[in-house]
């Protein structure tokens, strides 16, 4: 069989392999410096085969970012099913965005989102991915808040206003984590976000003792 037909490999697996390779290259070199040839080399295929699957460089890169987002949410939903309380689900969501070892993706993936935000104003394709990602992100927060209010765990604040504020706070903290700001290590970012959420939603929360913390954890 020809390479274009994918040989003995399943086409879906081949496509997923290319998406993962594209993510690796974007993280290492940045969105602007990632080329079709880089992805082909990393997957041991030809640029023509990558183009066969994705048509253009921009399509490859935007679909790689979408793939990363989908993978994160699949793990997020799996974890939510195992947590019985809204407080626990919100704490897990915040942890997945702040704490290494809790986030299902490597810490280096935050640089992917820095590129996403930077290129959104100049690339309609990237902007569309960014908008969908933000909508899904806010809905994840909002659904937890509404469930917590219905269960009596959260105060009856405006769920939409709280969602926008917490989402923006977490995005800002994530930038500091990605830049390795010594004033905003992951644990401090998590504590800040949880303190804000607890204060707004009216549930009890206390940070871990300082002596139990370690830099970057």
Buried (B, 14 or more C-beta within 10 A) or exposed (E): EEEEEBEEEEEEEBBEBBBBBBBBBBBEEBBEEBBBEBBBBBBEBBBEBBBBBBEEBBEBBBBBBBBBBEBBBEEBEEBBEEBEBBBBBBBBBBBBBBBEEBBBBEBEBBBBBBBBEBBBEEBEBBBEBBEEBBEBBBEBBBBBBBBBBEEEBBBEBEBEEBBBBBBEBBBEBBBBBBEEEEEBBBBBBBBBBBEBBBEBBEBEBEBEEEEEBEEEE
